[in-house]
Amino acid sequence: MRAVPLFLALAGVLSVASPAGAEVVRFGLVMGNNLGEAGEEPLRFAEDDARKVRDVLGELGGFAPENLVMLSGEDAATARRTLISLNDRIRSVAGRPGMQAMLLVYYSGHADAQALHLGTTPLEISELEQLVRGSAAAFRVLVLDACRSGALTRVKGGTSAPPFFLRLDQQLAGEGVVFLTSSSASESAQESEALRGSFFTHYLVSGLLGAADQNEDGHVALEEAYRFSYENTLRASSRTLSGTQHPTFRYELKGQGDVILTDLGRRAERRGSLAFPEGRTYLLFTDTSAGSVVAEVGAHDRVRRINVRAGRYFVRGRGADFLLEGTVAVTPSAVTVVEDGKLERFDYARLVRKGQAEARAVHAVQVGYQVHTALWQGASNCQGPWAAWAIELEHLSLVPRVGVCRGGFRNENLSARMDELGAELGVVHAWDLPRVTVSVGASAGAAVLHQSFVTMGKAPDRTAMAGTLAVSAGATYDLPFGFAFLLELAGQTFLFPELTSEGSRSAAALTVRGSLGLARHW
């Protein structure tokens, strides 16, 4: 797949070298379109991405509501007409003494090397660039988060590459035009189902909310936001089969001064801060886990605080083999600290069974000790170790299991050992309760039965094959670090040939088997 050599830029509040006392009026056009040309698979999150950008610019970027236009699912003619109208208004502002204007244009959707695909209507890239460059605004920023492939890129099951980091030494300053791209000229801009948006815009918005404020001065500068978006987009996309996505940067600026995108102190009367513990990645959702993704703070991010509207949020922290989930309430003008101890822990196996995990299966090694009642009257119970490999899916688990046990037989005339080697394949359905999972299952298998006589000369050793059928009920208690304690009770029937004084015949024996064990999930 080949992505667009498009310009993609960041924007927000600009604090740059401008005439002393000049007032900067900000104008923005934010566009999102899930639909593209015929044959292009509809995107799922482009319009949602646009709304997130609109919200953060309106709340923290200093864009007045009347100057910030949102187009969702509109055609090229509407986009062209709206941008021309904004430029007319900008021209009237720029002509006033002591006034400067800024223009931001953002687009999320389908595109190719020549045009944006606003539904079935193309908007030529060259025309869009001319409209932005030709604006009377002193500062012009163009943002295009576009995927040329025409299909959603939510690739799963690939081998993850290790994360990596880049250091950007270039300091950005001045006035003029700024361009960024969400990907290089030979790559796709990717969406993530887990993030419910594109990688780049997700990290851009997270950065603008404060995760990119590296110097912790309460403002997010262009260089900070780009660095944050770049590093996190690389890290996240390196884990997909579509390959790493490299945002690029280009600017044409004059003068000196920091380009400030967002002021985290704005709207303090209705916004607050969330502070997250170190060493773990956290996702923040509106209301519940089904809500939209607000922002992310990564495990490697130095800045652990973001600025959000006051209200209730759902927090999800990701561990090596578990998730931490819970709700937090953000108070206006205050810092709310997220505490892991107040979040509920969920092992990935539970999430797979709920259909809420990215992975479709969780694996577990199980080992333990088993005892089952005797196959023959007068014999002792058979006991010994067992091991299994569980493949836990959303609705069922497959559990191949092997076990060995030894029993015995003794009377006044002879003494014998009874050894058993068994293998079976089980199918299990589980119900998750707080801390405990209960299950029922059925299995079929085979066993090798070996009888050896301790009292020599009474009878020869005997070996026989048996088929086994079992039904079971069990319980699993979750332990820290991905471990779990297992308890199972099963009724197991053995079908085998039996030697008598009259010859061989088929026999069946019903046993009761109890098992204890320990499991480790990953």
C-alpha positions as CSV (number, residue, x, y, z in Angstrom):
1,M,0.0,0.0,0.0
2,R,1.2,3.5,-0.8
3,A,0.1,6.5,1.1
4,V,-0.3,10.1,0.0
5,P,2.6,12.5,-0.2
6,L,0.3,14.9,1.5
7,F,1.0,17.7,3.9
8,L,-0.3,17.2,7.4
9,A,0.1,19.9,9.9
10,L,-0.5,20.7,13.5
11,A,-2.2,23.8,14.8
12,G,-3.6,25.7,17.8
13,V,-2.8,28.8,19.7
14,L,0.2,30.6,18.2
15,S,2.5,32.7,20.3
16,V,5.2,33.9,18.0
17,A,7.3,36.9,17.1
18,S,4.6,39.3,16.0
19,P,4.1,43.0,16.2
20,A,3.9,44.1,19.8
21,G,0.4,44.0,21.1
22,A,-1.0,42.4,18.0
23,E,-4.2,40.4,18.5
24,V,-4.2,37.0,16.8
25,V,-7.7,35.9,15.6
26,R,-7.8,32.2,14.8
27,F,-9.9,30.6,12.1
28,G,-10.3,26.9,11.5
29,L,-11.8,24.5,9.0
30,V,-12.0,20.9,10.3
31,M,-13.2,18.2,7.9
32,G,-13.8,14.5,8.3
33,N,-15.2,12.1,5.7
34,N,-15.5,8.3,6.2
35,L,-16.6,7.8,2.5
36,G,-14.3,7.9,-0.4
37,E,-14.4,7.1,-4.1
38,A,-16.2,4.1,-5.5
39,G,-14.2,1.0,-4.6
40,E,-12.7,2.5,-1.5
41,E,-13.8,0.8,1.7
42,P,-15.5,3.3,4.1
43,L,-13.3,4.4,7.0
44,R,-14.7,4.0,10.4
45,F,-13.1,6.8,12.4
46,A,-12.2,9.7,10.1
47,E,-15.2,11.8,11.1
48,D,-14.7,11.0,14.8
49,D,-11.1,12.1,14.5
50,A,-12.2,15.4,13.0
51,R,-14.6,16.0,15.9
52,K,-11.8,15.3,18.4
53,V,-9.5,17.9,16.7
54,R,-12.4,20.4,16.6
55,D,-13.1,19.9,20.3
56,V,-9.5,20.4,21.5
57,L,-8.9,23.5,19.3
58,G,-12.2,25.0,20.5
59,E,-11.4,24.3,24.2
60,L,-7.7,24.9,24.5
61,G,-6.6,26.3,21.1
62,G,-8.3,29.7,21.3
63,F,-10.6,29.3,18.3
64,A,-13.9,31.1,18.9
65,P,-17.0,29.0,18.0
66,E,-18.0,31.4,15.2
67,N,-14.5,31.0,13.6
68,L,-14.2,27.2,13.8
69,V,-16.2,25.4,11.1
70,M,-16.8,21.6,11.2
71,L,-17.7,19.7,8.0
72,S,-18.6,16.0,8.5
73,G,-19.2,13.9,5.4
74,E,-19.5,17.0,3.1
75,D,-18.5,17.1,-0.6
76,A,-15.6,19.0,-2.3
77,A,-17.8,21.9,-3.4
78,T,-18.9,22.6,0.2
79,A,-15.3,22.4,1.4
80,R,-14.1,24.8,-1.3
81,R,-16.9,27.3,-0.7
82,T,-16.3,27.2,3.1
83,L,-12.6,27.8,2.8
84,I,-13.1,30.7,0.4
85,S,-15.6,32.2,2.8
86,L,-13.1,31.9,5.7
87,N,-10.4,33.6,3.6
88,D,-12.8,36.5,2.9
89,R,-13.3,36.9,6.7
90,I,-9.6,36.6,7.3
91,R,-8.8,39.3,4.8
92,S,-11.1,41.7,6.6
93,V,-9.4,41.0,10.0
94,A,-5.8,41.1,8.6
95,G,-6.5,44.6,7.1
96,R,-7.2,46.1,10.6
97,P,-4.4,47.8,12.5
98,G,-3.0,45.7,15.4
99,M,-4.8,42.5,14.1
100,Q,-3.3,39.3,12.8
101,A,-5.1,36.2,11.6
102,M,-4.3,32.5,11.7
103,L,-5.8,29.8,9.5
104,L,-5.9,26.1,10.3
105,V,-7.3,23.5,7.9
106,Y,-7.6,19.8,9.0
107,Y,-8.8,16.9,7.0
108,S,-9.2,13.2,7.9
109,G,-10.3,10.7,5.2
110,H,-9.4,9.1,1.9
111,A,-7.0,10.7,-0.5
112,D,-4.4,9.9,-3.2
113,A,-1.4,11.7,-4.5
114,Q,-3.5,14.2,-6.4
115,A,-6.7,14.8,-4.4
116,L,-8.7,14.4,-1.3
117,H,-11.6,12.1,-1.7
118,L,-14.6,13.8,-0.1
119,G,-17.1,11.1,-0.9
120,T,-17.2,10.7,-4.6
121,T,-16.0,14.3,-5.2
122,P,-12.3,15.1,-5.4
123,L,-10.6,18.2,-4.1
124,E,-7.3,18.6,-5.8
125,I,-4.3,18.9,-3.4
126,S,-2.8,21.7,-5.5
127,E,-6.0,23.7,-5.2
128,L,-6.2,23.2,-1.5
129,E,-2.6,24.2,-1.0
130,Q,-3.1,27.4,-3.1
131,L,-6.2,28.3,-1.0
132,V,-4.1,27.9,2.2
133,R,-1.0,29.6,0.9
134,G,-3.0,32.4,-0.7
135,S,-4.8,33.2,2.6
136,A,-4.2,36.6,4.1
137,A,-3.5,34.9,7.5
138,A,-0.1,35.5,8.9
139,F,0.0,31.9,10.1
140,R,-1.3,29.1,7.9
141,V,-1.4,25.4,9.0
142,L,-2.5,22.5,6.9
143,V,-3.4,19.2,8.5
144,L,-4.2,16.1,6.3
145,D,-4.5,12.7,7.9
146,A,-5.2,10.6,4.9
147,C,-5.0,7.0,3.9
148,R,-4.6,6.2,0.3
149,S,-5.1,2.4,0.5
150,G,-8.9,2.6,0.6
151,A,-9.2,-0.1,3.3
152,L,-9.1,0.0,7.0
153,T,-5.7,-1.0,8.5
154,R,-6.5,-3.0,11.6
155,V,-3.9,-5.7,11.2
156,K,-3.7,-8.3,14.0
157,G,-1.6,-11.3,14.7
158,G,1.7,-10.0,13.5
159,T,5.0,-10.2,15.2
160,S,5.6,-7.1,17.3
161,A,8.7,-5.1,16.6
162,P,10.4,-3.5,19.7
163,P,9.6,0.1,20.3
164,F,12.1,2.8,19.3
165,F,12.6,6.5,19.9
166,L,13.9,9.4,17.8
167,R,15.3,12.7,19.1
168,L,14.4,15.8,17.1
169,D,16.9,18.6,17.7
170,Q,15.2,21.2,15.4
171,Q,13.5,24.0,17.2
172,L,10.5,25.5,15.4
173,A,9.7,29.2,15.5
174,G,8.4,32.0,13.4
175,E,5.4,32.8,11.2
176,G,4.3,31.6,7.8
177,V,3.2,28.1,6.7
178,V,3.7,24.8,8.6
179,F,3.1,21.4,7.0
180,L,3.2,17.9,8.5
181,T,2.4,14.5,7.1
182,S,0.8,11.6,9.0
183,S,3.0,9.2,6.9
184,S,5.8,9.3,4.4
185,A,5.3,9.2,0.6
186,S,5.5,5.4,0.5
187,E,3.3,4.5,3.5
188,S,-0.3,4.2,4.6
189,A,-1.9,6.3,7.2
190,Q,-3.4,3.7,9.5
191,E,-6.5,3.5,11.7
192,S,-6.7,1.5,14.9
193,E,-9.9,-0.2,16.1
194,A,-8.6,-0.3,19.6
195,L,-8.0,3.5,19.6
196,R,-11.1,4.1,17.6
197,G,-9.2,6.5,15.4
198,S,-6.1,7.0,13.3
199,F,-2.8,6.5,15.1
200,F,-1.5,10.0,14.2
201,T,-4.6,12.0,15.2
202,H,-5.0,10.0,18.3
203,Y,-1.5,10.9,19.5
204,L,-1.8,14.5,18.2
205,V,-4.9,15.0,20.3
206,S,-3.4,13.3,23.3
207,G,-0.3,15.6,22.9
208,L,-2.4,18.7,22.6
209,L,-4.3,17.8,25.8
210,G,-1.0,17.9,27.7
211,A,0.8,14.6,27.2
212,A,3.3,16.4,24.9
213,D,4.1,19.3,27.4
214,Q,7.7,18.2,27.8
215,N,8.9,21.4,29.6
216,E,5.7,21.4,31.8
217,D,5.1,25.1,31.2
218,G,1.4,24.7,30.8
219,H,1.6,25.1,27.0
220,V,2.0,22.6,24.2
221,A,4.3,24.0,21.4
222,L,4.3,22.8,17.8
223,E,7.7,21.1,18.2
224,E,6.5,19.2,21.4
225,A,3.3,18.1,19.7
226,Y,5.0,16.9,16.6
227,R,7.7,15.0,18.6
228,F,5.1,13.3,20.7
229,S,2.9,12.3,17.7
230,Y,5.9,11.2,15.7
231,E,7.4,8.9,18.4
232,N,4.1,7.3,19.4
233,T,2.9,6.8,15.9
234,L,6.1,5.0,15.0
235,R,5.9,2.9,18.2
236,A,2.2,1.9,17.7
237,S,2.4,1.3,13.9
238,S,5.5,-0.8,14.3
239,R,3.3,-3.5,15.8
240,T,1.1,-3.8,12.7
241,L,1.6,-6.0,9.7
242,S,1.2,-2.9,7.5
243,G,4.5,-1.6,8.8
244,T,5.8,1.5,10.5
245,Q,4.2,4.8,9.7
246,H,6.6,7.8,9.7
247,P,5.0,11.3,10.1
248,T,7.1,14.0,8.4
249,F,7.5,17.7,9.0
250,R,8.0,20.7,6.8
251,Y,7.8,24.4,7.5
252,E,8.2,27.8,6.0
253,L,8.6,30.2,8.9
254,K,10.1,33.6,9.4
255,G,11.0,35.3,12.7
256,Q,11.6,33.9,16.1
257,G,9.4,32.6,18.9
258,D,7.7,29.4,20.0
259,V,4.7,28.2,18.1
260,I,2.2,27.4,20.8
261,L,-0.6,25.1,20.0
262,T,-2.7,24.7,23.2
263,D,-2.9,26.6,26.5
264,L,-3.6,24.1,29.2
265,G,-4.8,26.8,31.5
266,R,-7.7,27.8,29.3
267,R,-11.3,27.0,30.5
268,A,-10.0,26.3,34.0
269,E,-13.5,26.8,35.4
270,R,-14.7,23.7,33.6
271,R,-11.6,21.6,33.0
272,G,-9.2,19.7,35.3
273,S,-6.1,17.5,35.1
274,L,-5.6,13.8,35.4
275,A,-2.2,12.5,36.6
276,F,-1.2,8.9,35.8
277,P,1.3,6.5,37.5
278,E,4.5,5.7,35.7
279,G,5.4,2.5,34.0
280,R,2.1,1.6,32.3
281,T,0.1,2.8,29.3
282,Y,-3.3,4.3,30.1
283,L,-6.3,4.9,27.8
284,L,-9.0,7.4,28.8
285,F,-12.6,7.0,27.6
286,T,-15.7,9.2,27.9
287,D,-18.1,7.7,30.5
288,T,-17.6,4.0,29.9
289,S,-15.4,1.5,28.0
290,A,-17.8,1.9,25.1
291,G,-17.2,5.6,24.9
292,S,-14.9,7.4,22.6
293,V,-11.2,7.4,23.3
294,V,-10.2,10.8,24.7
295,A,-6.4,10.4,25.1
296,E,-3.5,8.1,25.9
297,V,-0.5,8.3,28.2
298,G,2.1,5.8,27.2
299,A,4.3,3.6,29.3
300,H,7.4,5.5,28.0
301,D,6.0,9.0,28.2
302,R,7.7,11.3,30.7
303,V,4.8,13.6,31.0
304,R,2.0,11.8,33.0
305,R,-0.7,14.6,33.1
306,I,-3.4,15.6,30.6
307,N,-6.1,18.3,30.7
308,V,-9.7,17.3,30.1
309,R,-13.2,18.5,30.7
310,A,-14.6,18.0,34.2
311,G,-16.7,14.9,34.5
312,R,-16.6,11.1,34.8
313,Y,-14.2,9.0,32.7
314,F,-13.3,5.4,32.2
315,V,-9.6,4.5,32.7
316,R,-7.9,1.4,31.3
317,G,-4.3,0.6,32.3
318,R,-2.4,-2.1,30.4
319,G,-0.1,-4.5,32.2
320,A,2.0,-7.4,30.9
321,D,-0.9,-9.9,31.2
322,F,-3.8,-8.0,32.7
323,L,-5.8,-4.8,32.5
324,L,-6.7,-2.3,35.2
325,E,-10.1,-0.7,34.7
326,G,-12.3,1.8,36.6
327,T,-13.9,5.2,36.6
328,V,-12.5,8.5,37.8
329,A,-14.1,11.9,38.4
330,V,-12.3,15.0,37.2
331,T,-13.0,18.1,39.3
332,P,-12.7,21.6,37.7
333,S,-9.4,23.5,38.4
334,A,-8.0,20.5,40.3
335,V,-5.6,17.6,39.7
336,T,-7.1,14.1,40.0
337,V,-4.5,11.3,40.6
338,V,-5.3,7.9,39.1
339,E,-4.4,5.2,41.6
340,D,-3.8,1.6,40.4
341,G,-5.0,0.2,43.7
342,K,-8.5,1.7,43.1
343,L,-8.9,0.1,39.7
344,E,-10.2,-3.3,39.1
345,R,-7.8,-5.9,37.7
346,F,-8.9,-8.2,34.7
347,D,-6.7,-11.0,33.4
348,Y,-6.7,-11.1,29.6
349,A,-8.4,-14.5,29.7
350,R,-11.5,-12.8,31.1
351,L,-11.4,-10.1,28.4
352,V,-11.1,-12.7,25.6
353,R,-14.2,-14.5,27.0
354,K,-16.0,-11.1,27.0
355,G,-14.9,-10.4,23.4
356,Q,-13.2,-7.2,24.6
357,A,-9.6,-8.1,24.0
358,E,-7.6,-7.4,20.8
359,A,-6.3,-10.9,20.8
360,R,-8.7,-13.7,19.9
361,A,-7.2,-16.2,22.3
362,V,-5.2,-16.5,25.5
363,H,-2.9,-19.4,26.2
364,A,-2.3,-21.0,29.6
365,V,0.0,-23.7,30.9
366,Q,-1.6,-25.8,33.6
367,V,0.0,-28.3,35.9
368,G,-1.3,-30.2,38.9
369,Y,-2.1,-33.4,40.8
370,Q,-5.0,-35.7,40.2
371,V,-6.7,-38.6,42.0
372,H,-9.4,-40.9,40.5
373,T,-11.2,-43.8,42.0
374,A,-10.2,-47.4,41.1
375,L,-11.2,-49.1,37.9
376,W,-11.6,-52.5,39.7
377,Q,-13.2,-53.4,43.0
378,G,-10.6,-53.8,45.7
379,A,-8.0,-51.7,44.0
380,S,-6.7,-48.4,45.4
381,N,-7.2,-44.9,44.0
382,C,-4.9,-43.9,41.1
383,Q,-3.0,-40.7,41.7
384,G,-0.3,-38.7,40.0
385,P,0.6,-35.5,38.1
386,W,-1.0,-34.0,35.1
387,A,-0.3,-31.1,32.6
388,A,-2.4,-29.3,30.1
389,W,-2.2,-26.5,27.5
390,A,-5.4,-24.4,27.5
391,I,-6.4,-22.3,24.5
392,E,-9.1,-19.9,25.8
393,L,-11.4,-18.4,23.2
394,E,-14.4,-16.1,23.5
395,H,-17.0,-18.8,23.9
396,L,-15.1,-22.0,24.5
397,S,-11.7,-23.2,25.6
398,L,-9.8,-26.1,24.1
399,V,-7.7,-28.0,26.7
400,P,-5.4,-30.9,25.6
401,R,-4.3,-32.7,28.7
402,V,-2.0,-35.6,29.7
403,G,-1.6,-37.3,33.0
404,V,0.0,-40.3,34.7
405,C,-1.1,-42.0,37.9
406,R,-0.4,-45.1,39.9
407,G,-2.7,-47.3,42.0
408,G,-2.5,-50.8,43.3
409,F,-4.2,-54.0,44.2
410,R,-3.5,-56.2,47.2
411,N,-5.0,-59.2,48.8
412,E,-3.9,-62.2,50.8
413,N,-2.6,-64.0,47.7
414,L,-1.0,-61.3,45.5
415,S,0.0,-57.7,45.1
416,A,0.0,-55.7,41.9
417,R,0.7,-52.2,40.6
418,M,-1.7,-50.3,38.3
419,D,-0.1,-47.6,36.1
420,E,-2.0,-45.4,33.8
421,L,-0.9,-42.9,31.1
422,G,-3.8,-40.9,29.7
423,A,-4.3,-38.1,27.1
424,E,-7.6,-36.3,26.3
425,L,-9.0,-33.2,24.6
426,G,-11.5,-31.2,26.5
427,V,-13.9,-28.5,25.5
428,V,-14.8,-26.1,28.3
429,H,-17.3,-23.2,28.7
430,A,-16.7,-20.7,31.5
431,W,-18.6,-18.0,33.4
432,D,-16.6,-15.2,35.1
433,L,-17.5,-14.1,38.6
434,P,-15.6,-11.6,40.7
435,R,-12.2,-13.2,41.3
436,V,-13.5,-16.7,40.5
437,T,-14.4,-18.4,37.2
438,V,-16.7,-21.4,37.1
439,S,-16.8,-23.8,34.2
440,V,-18.3,-27.0,32.8
441,G,-16.7,-29.2,30.2
442,A,-16.6,-32.5,28.4
443,S,-13.6,-34.5,27.1
444,A,-12.6,-37.6,25.2
445,G,-9.4,-39.4,25.1
446,A,-7.4,-42.6,25.4
447,A,-5.3,-44.3,28.1
448,V,-2.7,-47.0,28.4
449,L,-3.3,-49.3,31.4
450,H,-0.4,-51.4,32.6
451,Q,-0.8,-54.0,35.3
452,S,2.4,-55.5,36.9
453,F,2.4,-58.1,39.7
454,V,4.7,-57.6,42.6
455,T,4.1,-61.1,43.7
456,M,6.2,-62.9,41.1
457,G,5.0,-66.0,39.3
458,K,1.3,-65.5,39.9
459,A,0.4,-63.9,36.5
460,P,2.1,-62.1,33.7
461,D,2.1,-58.3,33.3
462,R,-0.8,-57.0,31.3
463,T,-1.1,-53.9,29.1
464,A,-4.4,-52.7,27.6
465,M,-5.7,-49.6,25.7
466,A,-8.8,-47.8,27.0
467,G,-11.0,-45.1,25.7
468,T,-12.2,-42.4,28.0
469,L,-15.2,-40.0,28.2
470,A,-15.6,-37.4,30.9
471,V,-17.8,-34.5,32.0
472,S,-16.5,-32.0,34.5
473,A,-17.2,-28.9,36.6
474,G,-14.4,-26.6,37.8
475,A,-13.5,-23.3,39.4
476,T,-10.5,-21.0,38.8
477,Y,-9.3,-18.5,41.3
478,D,-7.2,-15.6,39.9
479,L,-3.8,-14.9,41.5
480,P,-1.4,-12.1,40.9
481,F,1.0,-12.0,37.9
482,G,-1.2,-14.0,35.6
483,F,-1.4,-17.1,37.8
484,A,-4.5,-18.9,38.8
485,F,-5.5,-21.8,41.1
486,L,-7.5,-24.6,39.6
487,L,-10.0,-27.0,41.1
488,E,-11.9,-29.6,39.0
489,L,-14.2,-32.6,39.7
490,A,-15.0,-35.0,36.8
491,G,-16.9,-38.1,36.2
492,Q,-14.8,-40.3,33.8
493,T,-15.8,-43.5,32.1
494,F,-13.1,-46.0,31.0
495,L,-13.9,-48.4,28.2
496,F,-11.4,-51.3,27.9
497,P,-11.0,-55.0,27.2
498,E,-11.1,-57.3,30.3
499,L,-9.6,-60.8,30.6
500,T,-11.7,-63.4,32.4
501,S,-11.5,-67.1,32.8
502,E,-13.9,-67.3,29.8
503,G,-11.8,-65.0,27.6
504,S,-11.8,-61.3,26.7
505,R,-14.8,-59.1,26.9
506,S,-15.5,-55.3,26.8
507,A,-15.9,-53.6,30.1
508,A,-16.7,-50.1,31.4
509,A,-15.7,-48.5,34.7
510,L,-17.0,-45.2,36.0
511,T,-14.6,-43.2,38.1
512,V,-14.6,-39.9,39.9
513,R,-11.6,-37.7,39.3
514,G,-10.5,-34.8,41.4
515,S,-7.8,-32.4,40.2
516,L,-5.9,-29.5,41.7
517,G,-3.5,-27.3,39.8
518,L,-1.9,-24.0,39.0
519,A,-2.2,-22.1,35.7
520,R,-0.1,-19.3,34.1
521,H,-1.8,-17.2,31.4
522,W,-0.2,-15.1,28.7
